[in-house]
Amino acid sequence: MERIADWPEEAKEELMQSIADIEAKHLGLYRLSDEERAGVLKGLEQADRGEFVADEVMRDYFNKYRA
């Protein structure tokens, strides 16, 4: 752990992301990034306005990407 202080900033950030991923995997916690949070809020606002994708579009999407 003492060596981490000498790591480049990019490596420290990567370590922190790895720690967050491990925590989420084992503890069931997931913290949204600011970008993810904005996307969720945008989707909720669209739903509140009744803006949904047509059923046919979603069916075609799932059929296209279904394994």
N, C-alpha and C positions, 0 to 999 in steps of 0.2 A: 504494500500500500504506500510506503514511503516513496517509491520510485515514481508513482503517478504524478507527483508534484513537478517532475522534470519532463513530463510528456507534453507534446504540442497540444494546443487548444483543441484542434480537430480530433485528436485521439481521446482527449478527455470527454468531449461531447459524444463521441461514439460509445465510450464506456457508459456514460449516463443513459444513453438510449438503450443499451444492452441491459442495464440494470432495470430500467422501466419495463422492458419486454419480459424479462424473467419474472418480475413482480406480478405483472398482469397475468402471465401464464399460470403461476402457482397460487396466486391469491385472488384471482378473478377480478382484479381491478384494471381498469383501462382509463387513462386520462386522455381526453380529446385534445388535439392540437387546436390552436386558434382557428386554423383553416377548416378543420373538421367541424368545430363548434359552429362556425359561420354557415357551413353547408347544412348542418342539421337545422339551425334556426331558419334558414331560407326555406327548407322543405316544409317545416311546420307552418310557416307563414303562407306558403302556397296551399297547403292542405286547408288551413283556416279559410282561405278564399275559394275553396272548392276546385282548385286547379289540380286535376289528376290526369295521368296518362291514360289513354283509351285502353280498354281491356284487350282489344285486338293487337295493339302495339306491344303490350307486355307479353301476350301469348307468343307472338312472333319472336320477340327478344329471347324468351326462355327456351323456345324450341330451337333457336339458332345456336345457343350456347350450352344447351343441356348435354351432358356427357353421355 
